[in-house]
Amino acid sequence: MGFHPEWNDISALVNQSESIFIKKLSRNDTSWADSSKNGHQNGFFIPRPVAESDFFPKLSNSNPEKPHIYDVEYPTFWPASGEIRISTIKYFSMRNPADKEKARPRYEWQHTGIPKEQFQQLSPASLLIIGKLKQASFGSNYWIIVVDSVSEEAEIIETAFELGADFHYGLFDPTALAKPASETDQLIAELSQAMKDGTLEQFIKKQTLPSAETLAGTAQEKWLVENDLSDMNPYCVSAPGDAVMRISRDIEYSIYKQAELRFRAAQVARLLLHGGGDPIGNLVRAFSELDSIFLSAAQTRKSRAGLSFEHHVGRLFKDGRIRHEAQAVFGGRRPDFVLPDVKELNIAGDAVIVSLKTTLRERWKQLALEKPFGAIFLATVDDRVSGEAITEMGKNSITLIVPESLKKAKESAYAGYDNVITFRQFFDDEVKSKRPSMIIPL
């Protein structure tokens, strides 16, 4: 799983940096670390736009006999192990430079001179974080951390840097990580005015978190407006899986964060300003309540993600006129959806069980118990599932449904597995082609 510092340590380094580079690691970036062979790679690749920026040290030709090769050596600090490495960035500007007919440009910058053990046994879509320090420290101008995608730190980083569902890599300005001034300042102004007017309690009572259904509907409508569509019919949306991932992981989360800021700030304001007393004194006395507020915030975010995924997939079924039954109970089980319905399932017809998991981990194993009832499909937007888990699911007759972009993404392990299909393939092949009676005619 690699090893990495906790978020507090990462955050401290981020605050000391003038620029941050984050990359979602592909298997090509990490497979060398798990191999017993000593290959020529032994490092990760830097995307061309980042390599051509001024983030990394400038490369130059150090060997006149090989003018097509540019490189640079520079010290890097690895906080996980506390060591300094002399790393190398190398760029081969041309393939087969000696053969004029086969010679062609290359667009790969290779970064080596890194601790192999920190890249071993990483989950798919793990994160590489490199900070360019404002002032040299630890014997270097750069620090590098690898964060396993299944860790809590990865989730915090995705939130702090607002990494979207389609994120692959990017450069970030640490000073821009604060809340947008307009959003924050507006809330401050409203709270301040409520205090002056003596209407703080009324203001606080008005701040609520939207229900999962309301939140999902708002996010869906925003996506529809963005894409100039009237509904989410999966046969009219080119990539329905990507649409669900974008709505749930990006649009809805952005809406939720705005509502959460107001709701949690109101809760904290009530405690700190209680009775018109000293805010510091109230803070100390109400610390346990504050702790509960923030614990509740974290738990609510996680439960909200699962509920929203169900609403979005349900909208695809509804707008596609696909017969389905949600949360149906049979045999002591309650999958998210049964297509077309439990009645068809009970008579051993050609029914389909569709379960949803925003994150898989080991929870897919309970689905194997449903095998006698019908074909089992497991839909997810999780890009961290290992090849071993996918193989094990295949042995248990479980087919994964993933967003279209994740199936082919270099960072995920889905490519090449027959028991992994896209949402597009599910609707076209498993429903429309194999089970056309599930679609209600116009």
Long-range contacts (C-beta under 8 A, 24 or more apart in sequence): 1-121, 1-122, 1-123, 1-148, 1-150, 1-151, 2-80, 2-118, 2-119, 2-120, 2-121, 2-122, 2-126, 2-146, 2-147, 2-148, 3-80, 3-81, 3-117, 3-118, 4-80, 4-118, 4-145, 4-146, 4-147, 4-148, 4-151, 4-153, 5-79, 5-80, 5-145, 5-153, 6-153, 7-152, 7-153, 7-156, 7-157, 9-79, 10-79, 10-129, 10-145, 10-147, 10-153, 10-157, 11-160, 13-79, 13-131, 13-143, 13-145, 14-131, 14-174, 14-177, 15-174, 16-131, 16-133, 16-134, 16-135, 16-137, 17-131, 17-132, 17-133, 17-134, 17-143, 17-174, 18-132, 18-133, 18-134, 18-174, 19-55, 19-131, 19-132, 19-171, 19-172, 19-173, 19-174, 20-129, 20-130, 20-131, 20-132, 20-161, 20-171, 20-172, 20-173, 20-174, 21-50, 21-55, 21-128, 21-129, 21-130, 21-131, 21-132, 21-169, 21-170, 21-171, 21-172, 22-127, 22-128, 22-129, 22-130, 22-157, 22-161, 22-163, 22-169, 22-170, 22-172, 23-47, 23-127, 23-128, 23-168, 23-169, 24-125, 24-126, 24-127, 24-128, 24-167, 24-168, 24-169, 24-411, 25-119, 25-122, 25-125, 25-126, 25-127, 25-128, 25-146, 25-411, 26-409, 26-410, 26-411, 27-124, 27-410, 27-411, 27-413, 28-410, 29-119, 29-128, 30-119, 30-120, 30-122, 30-126, 32-119, 33-116, 33-117, 33-119, 33-120, 33-122, 34-120, 34-121, 41-110, 41-112, 42-112, 42-114, 42-116, 43-110, 43-111, 43-112, 43-113, 43-114, 44-110, 44-111, 44-114, 44-119, 44-128, 45-108, 45-109, 45-110, 45-111, 46-89, 46-109, 46-110, 46-111, 47-109, 47-168, 47-169, 48-107, 48-109, 50-169, 50-171, 51-89, 51-91, 51-109, 53-171, 55-132, 55-171, 56-89, 57-89, 59-89, 59-90, 59-91, 59-109, 68-92, 68-93, 68-94, 68-97, 69-93, 73-113, 74-140, 74-141, 74-142, 75-139, 75-140, 75-141, 75-142, 76-113, 76-114, 76-140, 76-142, 76-143, 76-144, 77-137, 77-138, 77-139, 77-140, 77-142, 77-143, 77-144, 78-114, 78-115, 78-118, 78-143, 78-144, 78-145, 79-143, 79-145, 80-115, 80-118, 80-145, 80-146, 81-115, 81-118, 83-115, 84-138, 84-139, 84-140, 85-113, 85-114, 85-115, 86-113, 87-111, 87-112, 87-113, 87-114, 88-112, 88-113, 114-144, 118-146, 119-146, 122-146, 122-148, 122-149, 123-148, 123-149, 123-150, 123-384, 123-386, 124-149, 124-383, 124-384, 124-385, 124-386, 124-411, 124-412, 124-413, 125-149, 125-383, 125-384, 125-409, 125-411, 125-412, 126-154, 126-384, 127-154, 127-157, 129-157, 149-383, 149-384, 150-361, 150-384, 164-246, 164-249, 164-250, 165-242, 165-245, 165-246, 165-249, 165-250, 165-381, 165-403, 166-242, 166-245, 166-246, 166-405, 168-409, 168-411, 179-261, 183-258, 183-261, 184-261, 187-261, 187-262, 187-265, 191-265, 191-266, 191-269, 195-273, 200-269, 200-270, 200-273, 201-270, 203-266, 204-266, 204-267, 204-269, 204-270, 207-262, 207-263, 207-265, 207-266, 208-259, 208-263, 209-256, 209-259, 209-260, 209-263, 209-300, 210-255, 210-256, 210-259, 212-304, 212-307, 212-308, 212-311, 213-311, 215-252, 215-255, 215-256, 215-259, 215-304, 215-308, 216-247, 216-252, 216-307, 216-308, 216-311, 216-312, 216-315, 217-311, 218-252, 218-255, 219-247, 219-248, 219-251, 219-252, 219-255, 219-308, 219-312, 220-247, 220-311, 220-312, 220-315, 222-251, 222-255, 223-247, 223-251, 231-319, 232-312, 232-315, 232-316, 232-319, 233-316, 233-319, 233-320, 233-321, 234-316, 234-319, 234-320, 234-423, 234-424, 234-427, 235-320, 235-427, 235-432, 238-424, 239-403, 239-404, 239-405, 239-422, 239-423, 239-424, 240-316, 240-423, 240-424, 240-427, 241-381, 241-401, 241-402, 241-403, 241-404, 241-405, 241-406, 241-422, 241-423, 241-424, 242-403, 242-404, 242-405, 242-423, 244-309, 244-312, 244-313, 244-316, 244-381, 244-403, 244-423, 245-381, 245-403, 245-405, 245-406, 247-312, 248-305, 248-308, 248-309, 248-312, 248-358, 248-381, 249-381, 252-308, 256-301, 256-304, 260-297, 260-300, 260-301, 264-293, 264-294, 264-297, 267-293, 268-293, 305-358, 306-356, 306-357, 306-358, 309-356, 309-358, 309-379, 309-381, 310-336, 310-356, 313-337, 313-354, 313-356, 313-379, 316-423, 316-427, 320-427, 320-431, 320-439, 321-439, 321-440, 321-441, 321-442, 322-427, 322-431, 322-438, 322-439, 322-440, 323-438, 323-439, 323-440, 324-354, 324-438, 330-373, 331-373, 333-369, 333-370, 335-370, 338-374, 339-431, 339-435, 339-438, 340-437, 340-438, 345-373, 345-374, 350-374, 350-375, 350-434, 350-435, 351-375, 352-377, 352-430, 352-431, 352-435, 352-438, 353-377, 354-378, 354-379, 354-401, 355-379, 356-380, 357-382, 358-382, 359-384, 360-384, 360-385, 360-389, 364-389, 364-393, 364-398, 365-396, 367-396, 367-398, 368-396, 368-397, 368-398, 371-396, 371-397, 375-399, 375-430, 377-401, 377-426, 377-430, 379-423, 379-426, 381-406, 383-409, 383-411, 383-412, 384-412, 385-412, 385-413, 385-414, 386-413, 387-413, 387-417, 390-414, 390-417, 390-419, 390-420, 391-417, 393-419, 394-418, 394-419, 401-426
